[in-house]
Amino acid sequence: MTMYMITHKAVNFVPNGRTPIFVGGGENSQNYITDKTGINISDKNKYYSELTALYWIWKNDKRSKYISIEHYRRFFMSPDIIIPKVISKKRVDSLVIDNKKVIVPKKQKWAVTIGKHYKTNHSTKDYNNVFKIIEEIYPKYLNDFDHVMNGYDMYMFNMTAMPKELFDSYCEWLFTILFKLESMTDLSGRSAYQQRAYGFMSERLFNVWLIHNISESDIVELPVYYLTDSKVKTILKSLKARVNNKPYVPVKTLEGVQQ
């Protein structure tokens, strides 16, 4: 199991067993693995966000049999410890390797449907184009797409742990869709935030792929450990995330929204 921790800057906290991978083209002062080497799409990071790391892992990691994806501010949390704590590599190995599970973060509930939120806060055109792409290339996934977009919860943050072979299949599917979407999309008129279009869309698409390919009994949801600038804030935010069942109420983001 290689546990990748995606970051765009040097960090002071790298949990035991994690392998940092650096994205975004900034100063890699810690000499982490970088998404600029080998077969890569590093120059598209401002559009694809952490997906440039996923692409690098897919194309260049030929040794790992199992992988996990976390972020420098978000890690999987041990579910049965009172005080929030980053889950150990040994525990992840047990879940994924020994028990054949796919790990995902605890679902986030929403006050509106996933599709409505995307069209309101991001781009209706992108949403419609992705539907058309799936209809054309992966029609068997259309019902799953509708199920996710008409639902009120989803797995977020592009975090997971699974066999590398399964991860490779997911990436083949995901990037086929996103590269097709990219060929149909002009991001030049959008704000820097809205230019991260393919990263935003990928969070939704992960859910589509997951429910199509993985049975519910093989999925393990773990709470997310949120690392902040203070230990107290980290504990409080992580505790809140673990027990919070209230739906997230999105605020419409007008800047850069493309209809």
C-alpha positions in Angstrom: 0.0 0.0 0.0 1.3 3.4 -1.0 -0.5 6.2 0.8 -0.2 9.3 -1.2 -0.6 12.7 0.4 -1.2 15.4 -2.2 0.2 18.9 -1.5 1.0 22.1 -3.4 3.5 23.4 -0.7 6.0 22.2 1.9 4.2 21.0 5.0 5.2 20.4 8.6 2.9 17.4 9.2 3.3 14.2 7.2 1.6 11.3 9.0 3.5 8.0 9.3 3.3 5.9 6.3 2.4 8.7 3.9 4.2 9.5 0.6 3.9 13.2 -0.3 3.3 14.1 -3.9 3.8 17.7 -4.9 1.5 19.4 -7.5 1.1 22.9 -8.9 4.5 23.9 -10.1 5.6 25.9 -6.9 8.9 25.5 -5.1 9.3 21.9 -4.1 11.7 22.6 -1.2 11.2 19.3 0.4 12.1 17.3 -2.7 8.8 15.4 -2.6 7.7 13.2 -5.5 6.3 15.6 -8.1 3.6 15.4 -10.7 6.0 17.0 -13.3 8.0 13.8 -13.9 7.2 10.9 -16.2 3.9 11.0 -18.1 2.0 13.9 -16.6 -0.5 16.7 -17.0 1.2 18.9 -14.4 0.8 22.1 -16.5 -3.0 21.7 -16.2 -3.1 21.8 -12.4 -5.0 25.0 -12.2 -7.8 23.4 -14.1 -7.6 19.9 -12.7 -6.5 20.6 -9.1 -5.4 17.4 -7.3 -6.2 15.3 -10.3 -2.8 16.0 -11.8 -1.5 13.8 -8.9 -4.0 11.1 -9.6 -3.0 11.1 -13.3 0.7 10.8 -12.3 0.0 7.9 -10.0 -2.1 6.2 -12.7 0.5 6.5 -15.4 3.8 6.2 -13.4 3.3 4.1 -10.3 3.7 0.6 -11.7 4.8 -1.0 -8.4 2.1 -0.4 -5.9 -0.6 -3.0 -5.6 -2.8 -0.8 -3.4 -2.9 3.0 -3.1 -4.7 5.6 -1.0 -5.3 9.3 -1.8 -5.3 12.0 1.0 -4.5 15.7 1.1 -2.2 17.8 3.2 -5.1 19.2 5.1 -7.5 16.2 5.0 -6.8 12.7 6.1 -8.8 9.6 6.9 -9.6 9.5 10.6 -9.7 6.5 12.9 -13.4 5.9 13.4 -13.4 4.4 16.9 -11.1 6.7 18.9 -12.7 9.5 21.0 -10.0 12.1 20.3 -9.6 12.6 16.5 -6.5 10.9 15.1 -5.2 10.2 11.6 -5.8 6.6 10.8 -2.7 4.4 10.7 -1.3 2.7 7.7 -1.7 -0.6 9.4 -5.4 0.0 9.8 -5.9 1.0 6.2 -3.9 -2.1 5.1 -6.3 -4.2 7.1 -9.4 -2.7 5.6 -8.2 -2.6 2.0 -5.8 -5.5 1.6 -7.1 -8.0 4.2 -10.8 -7.3 4.0 -11.1 -6.2 0.4 -12.8 -2.9 1.0 -12.7 0.4 -0.8 -12.3 3.4 1.6 -14.1 6.7 1.0 -14.7 9.7 3.2 -18.0 10.0 5.1 -20.8 11.2 2.8 -21.6 14.9 2.9 -25.3 15.7 3.0 -26.7 18.6 0.9 -29.8 20.7 1.2 -30.3 20.7 -2.6 -29.6 18.0 -5.1 -26.0 17.4 -6.3 -27.0 18.4 -9.8 -28.8 21.6 -8.8 -25.8 22.7 -6.7 -23.4 22.1 -9.6 -25.5 24.0 -12.1 -26.1 26.9 -9.6 -22.5 27.2 -8.3 -20.5 26.1 -11.3 -21.6 25.5 -14.9 -24.8 24.3 -16.4 -23.1 23.9 -19.8 -20.4 21.7 -18.3 -23.0 19.6 -16.6 -25.0 19.1 -19.8 -21.8 18.3 -21.8 -20.8 15.6 -19.3 -24.2 14.1 -19.6 -23.8 14.0 -23.4 -20.3 12.5 -23.1 -21.4 9.7 -20.8 -24.4 9.1 -23.1 -22.1 8.8 -26.0 -19.1 6.9 -24.5 -20.3 5.2 -21.4 -24.1 4.8 -21.8 -24.3 2.1 -19.1 -23.4 4.8 -16.5 -26.3 7.2 -17.4 -28.6 5.8 -14.7 -25.8 6.1 -12.2 -25.2 9.7 -13.2 -28.9 10.6 -12.8 -29.0 8.8 -9.4 -26.0 10.8 -8.1 -27.1 14.1 -9.5 -30.7 13.7 -8.2 -29.4 12.7 -4.8 -28.7 14.8 -1.7 -25.4 13.4 -0.6 -22.0 12.4 -2.0 -18.4 11.5 -1.3 -16.2 14.5 -1.6 -12.5 15.6 -1.7 -11.2 12.9 -4.2 -10.1 10.8 -1.3 -10.0 7.0 -1.4 -8.1 3.8 -0.8 -8.4 0.8 -3.1 -6.4 -1.7 -5.2 -4.2 0.0 -7.8 -5.8 -2.1 -10.6 -9.2 -0.7 -9.6 -7.8 2.8 -9.3 -6.3 2.5 -12.8 -9.7 1.5 -14.2 -11.3 4.5 -12.5 -8.7 6.9 -13.9 -9.1 5.5 -17.4 -12.9 6.1 -17.2 -12.5 9.5 -15.5 -9.9 11.1 -17.7 -11.6 9.9 -20.9 -14.6 11.9 -19.8 -12.7 15.0 -18.5 -10.4 15.2 -21.6 -13.4 15.1 -23.8 -15.1 17.8 -21.7 -11.9 19.9 -21.8 -12.0 19.8 -25.7 -15.5 21.3 -25.5 -14.8 23.9 -22.9 -13.4 27.5 -22.9 -12.3 28.4 -19.4 -10.6 31.7 -20.4 -13.6 33.9 -19.2 -13.9 32.2 -15.8 -12.5 33.3 -12.5 -9.5 31.4 -11.1 -11.8 29.5 -8.8 -14.2 28.5 -11.6 -11.3 27.4 -13.8 -10.9 24.5 -11.5 -13.8 23.0 -13.4 -12.5 19.5 -14.0 -11.6 19.1 -10.3 -15.1 20.1 -9.3 -16.7 17.8 -11.8 -14.5 14.9 -10.8 -15.9 14.8 -7.3 -19.3 14.1 -8.7 -18.0 11.6 -11.2 -16.2 9.6 -8.6 -19.6 8.9 -7.0 -21.0 7.8 -10.4 -18.2 5.4 -11.0 -18.3 4.1 -7.5 -22.0 3.1 -7.4 -21.7 1.5 -10.8 -18.6 -0.6 -10.0 -18.5 -1.2 -6.2 -21.2 -2.9 -4.2 -22.3 -1.0 -1.1 -21.1 -3.9 1.2 -17.5 -3.4 -0.1 -17.4 0.3 0.7 -16.1 1.6 4.1 -16.8 5.2 5.0 -14.4 6.9 7.3 -14.6 10.4 8.9 -12.2 13.0 7.7 -9.5 14.5 9.9 -9.2 18.2 9.1 -5.8 19.6 9.8 -5.8 23.3 10.7 -3.3 25.9 12.0 -3.9 24.9 15.7 -4.3 21.6 17.5 -7.5 22.7 19.3 -9.1 23.8 16.0 -8.1 20.6 14.3 -9.7 18.5 17.1 -12.9 20.6 17.2 -13.3 20.6 13.4 -12.6 16.9 13.1 -15.0 16.1 15.9 -17.7 18.2 14.3 -17.2 16.5 10.9 -17.5 13.1 12.6 -20.9 13.8 14.3 -22.5 16.4 12.0 -25.5 15.1 10.1 -26.9 18.4 9.2 -27.1 19.0 5.4 -24.7 21.5 3.9 -26.6 24.6 2.6 -24.6 25.9 -0.4 -24.3 29.7 -1.0 -24.6 30.6 -4.7 -21.3 31.7 -6.1 -22.0 34.2 -8.8 -18.4 35.0 -9.8 -17.4 33.1 -12.9 -20.5 30.9 -13.1 -21.1 29.8 -16.7 -24.7 29.1 -17.7 
